[in-house]
Amino acid sequence: MNWTSENLTDYDHDGCKDDTEDFDDDNDSVLDLIDNCAKGELGWLSTPSTDHDSDGCRDSTEDDDDDNDGLSDLLDKCPIGRDNWNSDKFDHDSDGCRDSLEDDDNDNDGVPNSADLCPLGVLNWVSSSTNDHDLDGCQDSSEDLDDDNDVILDADDVCPTGETGWTSTLSVDYDSDGCQDSSEDLDDDNDGVLDATDFCSDKKLNWISSPATDFDTDGCFDDSSEDEDDDNDGILDWSDLCSRGTLAWISDSVNDYDQDGCIDSGEDLDDDGDGVPDLADTCPVGETKWVSSTTTDSDSDGCRDETEDLDYYVSENNGNGEIVCNDYADDCEDAEAASDVITQNSTDDQVKRLIMTTLAIAIVPTVIGILVLAYRMKW
């Protein structure tokens, strides 16, 4: 009573006074208490198709945030998405799509959450092979510590942006350097010797080939069972008299007559290994596998008496008592001393020589004494 229906008192002209008896001033079916547009457009009803967030504001004409997520429809990739939530708290990339429910790329980098190792990572970039080598959704320059995703961190990876789609294990990356052995690693054991010339490419790790550790540079560690021929001459170290000798040759009967691992032309002073140096050896490339001694080489000429020496000394037929000594095998001073001892086997000449030596030793002092006495008496 006592009022007149007009725009100010009865906005929807329904005959109900707005401030006392009308609970829906614009008659859109949304009560004024929850209507963000309590005196908005007339002649329509709020439904999911006309008012997505049921806020009483007509989506097509008066609501600039249809899902009421706090982001304008102009910027919202899900303008009629989940409604009545706060984009600031639940929308990492602020695209208007709720991360946990309707956004399949939370950081908007072009990599779906299902394949993105950094789903809530750096914003404002798009993944490509240039800035995200392994396309894992983690920006290489700022958040990816393993750019090629081979499980070897970039700090330890010799091929940090190498092949993708594989995982480093001992079977495919022997030295764990992040380079796949079969396709991008030219030195599988990282010893400094390329696989093409490395005879032990899958052996010892954590060492570098050098003259001190790998004399023949074959990629095999010398001081181990890995390399049994340090100079690679074909003669195993245990029987090689020059185990770290001349390189770049292979022992055979022509260049290493006695097969001792020392090349005859440069480092072997006894080519047939008989104990007589080549310079004094009449048979320098004679028989092998024997050593010159008084019994085998009576004249010490390096030729074996019984098989290759035609003029060797035969002690049984020598009657002058001369002692023959092999300078390369015997102590000749001891031999001479022994010659002055009479035994049952001594010859007549040896006995006579010993007697004369004894007489000389006894007579000479007497003669000298007489001469000294005569000289004094004269003066």
HUHUMO-V827081 format. One record per residue. N is the residue number from 1. PHI is phi in whole degrees, 0 to 359 (999 if undefined). PSI is psi as a letter, one per 20 degrees, with the letter a starting at -180 (none if undefined). OMEGA is omega as a letter, one per 40 degrees, with the letter a starting at -180 (999 if undefined). Layout:
# HUHUMO-V827081
N PHI PSI OMEGA
N PHI PSI OMEGA
This chain:
# HUHUMO-V827081
1 999 q i
2 56 l i
3 211 r a
4 234 p a
5 290 o i
6 209 r a
7 303 h a
8 285 h a
9 253 h a
10 215 n a
11 304 g a
12 262 j i
13 54 l i
14 260 j i
15 84 j i
16 248 p a
17 291 p a
18 302 g a
19 277 i a
20 232 h a
21 228 i i
22 252 o a
23 266 j i
24 216 n a
25 300 h a
26 260 j i
27 56 l i
28 258 j i
29 81 j i
30 250 o a
31 302 q a
32 303 h a
33 297 h a
34 240 j a
35 266 o i
36 289 i i
37 231 m a
38 301 h i
39 238 l a
40 264 b a
41 299 q i
42 253 r i
43 77 k i
44 210 r i
45 237 p i
46 287 p i
47 221 r i
48 305 h a
49 277 h a
50 253 h a
51 217 n a
52 306 g a
53 263 j i
54 54 l a
55 261 j i
56 85 j i
57 249 p a
58 292 p a
59 303 g a
60 287 h a
61 231 h a
62 235 i a
63 251 o i
64 267 j i
65 218 n a
66 301 h a
67 259 j i
68 55 l i
69 256 j i
70 92 j a
71 240 p a
72 302 q i
73 304 h a
74 294 h a
75 254 i a
76 271 o i
77 283 i i
78 233 m a
79 297 h i
80 239 l i
81 270 b i
82 304 p a
83 251 q i
84 58 l i
85 218 r a
86 255 o a
87 298 h a
88 298 h a
89 260 h a
90 236 k a
91 217 n a
92 305 g a
93 261 j i
94 53 l i
95 258 j i
96 86 j i
97 249 p a
98 292 p a
99 305 g a
100 285 i a
101 236 h a
102 229 i a
103 255 o a
104 270 j i
105 216 n a
106 301 h a
107 258 j i
108 56 l i
109 259 j i
110 93 i i
111 251 o a
112 303 q a
113 308 h a
114 295 h a
115 246 j a
116 266 o i
117 282 i i
118 229 m a
119 297 h i
120 244 l a
121 269 b a
122 301 q a
123 258 r i
124 64 l i
125 207 r i
126 236 p a
127 296 p i
128 210 r a
129 295 i i
130 281 g a
131 254 i i
132 216 m a
133 308 g a
134 264 j i
135 53 l a
136 262 j i
137 84 j i
138 249 p a
139 293 p a
140 303 g a
141 287 i a
142 231 h a
143 227 i a
144 257 o a
145 270 i i
146 220 n a
147 299 h a
148 257 j i
149 57 l i
150 258 j a
151 72 j i
152 255 o a
153 301 q a
154 307 h a
155 298 h a
156 248 j a
157 267 o i
158 288 h i
159 237 m a
160 296 h i
161 242 l a
162 271 b a
163 297 q i
164 247 r i
165 79 k i
166 213 r i
167 235 p a
168 291 p i
169 220 r a
170 300 h a
171 286 h a
172 244 i i
173 216 m a
174 304 h a
175 263 j i
176 53 l i
177 261 j i
178 84 j i
179 248 p a
180 292 p a
181 304 g a
182 289 i a
183 226 h a
184 231 i a
185 254 o a
186 270 i i
187 220 n a
188 299 h a
189 258 j i
190 56 l i
191 258 j i
192 93 i i
193 250 p a
194 298 q a
195 306 h a
196 299 h a
197 239 j a
198 264 o a
199 278 i a
200 225 l a
201 290 i a
202 237 k a
203 248 c a
204 303 p i
205 250 r i
206 61 l i
207 207 r i
208 238 p i
209 294 p i
210 208 r i
211 305 h a
212 282 h a
213 253 h a
214 213 n a
215 305 g a
216 264 j i
217 54 l i
218 260 j i
219 83 j i
220 249 p a
221 291 p a
222 299 g a
223 280 l i
224 196 r i
225 288 i a
226 294 g a
227 240 o i
228 262 j i
229 218 n a
230 299 h a
231 258 j i
232 55 l i
233 259 j i
234 93 i i
235 251 p a
236 297 q a
237 306 h a
238 295 h i
239 244 j a
240 264 o i
241 286 i i
242 230 m a
243 296 h i
244 234 l a
245 262 b a
246 303 q a
247 258 r i
248 62 l i
249 206 q i
250 238 p a
251 294 p i
252 213 r a
253 291 i i
254 274 g a
255 264 i i
256 217 m a
257 306 g a
258 264 j i
259 55 l a
260 259 j i
261 84 j i
262 248 p a
263 291 p a
264 301 g a
265 286 i a
266 231 h a
267 228 i a
268 257 o a
269 271 i i
270 220 n a
271 299 h a
272 260 j i
273 64 k a
274 262 j i
275 93 i i
276 252 p a
277 303 q a
278 307 h a
279 296 h i
280 251 j a
281 263 o i
282 291 h i
283 237 m a
284 297 h i
285 239 l i
286 268 b i
287 297 q i
288 247 r i
289 63 k i
290 210 r i
291 231 p a
292 296 p i
293 207 r a
294 301 h a
295 278 h a
296 255 h a
297 215 m a
298 298 h i
299 257 j i
300 55 k a
301 260 j i
302 82 j i
303 249 p a
304 292 p a
305 305 g a
306 284 i a
307 235 h a
308 227 i a
309 254 o a
310 271 i a
311 227 k a
312 284 q a
313 281 p i
314 251 o a
315 297 h a
316 294 h a
317 260 j a
318 264 p a
319 252 j a
320 264 j i
321 73 j a
322 290 p i
323 266 p i
324 261 p a
325 236 p i
326 271 o a
327 299 h a
328 272 i a
329 234 h a
330 237 r i
331 265 n a
332 292 h i
333 296 g i
334 296 h a
335 293 g i
336 296 g i
337 298 h a
338 293 h a
339 291 i a
340 269 j i
341 257 p a
342 278 p i
343 233 a i
344 296 h a
345 266 j a
346 293 q i
347 272 r i
348 301 g a
349 300 h i
350 295 h a
351 293 g i
352 301 g a
353 297 h i
354 292 g i
355 296 g a
356 297 h i
357 295 h a
358 294 g i
359 299 g a
360 298 g a
361 295 h a
362 279 h a
363 281 g a
364 305 g i
365 298 h a
366 295 g i
367 299 g a
368 297 h a
369 296 g i
370 298 g a
371 298 g i
372 295 g a
373 295 g i
374 299 h a
375 295 g i
376 293 h a
377 293 h i
378 295 h a
379 260 none 999
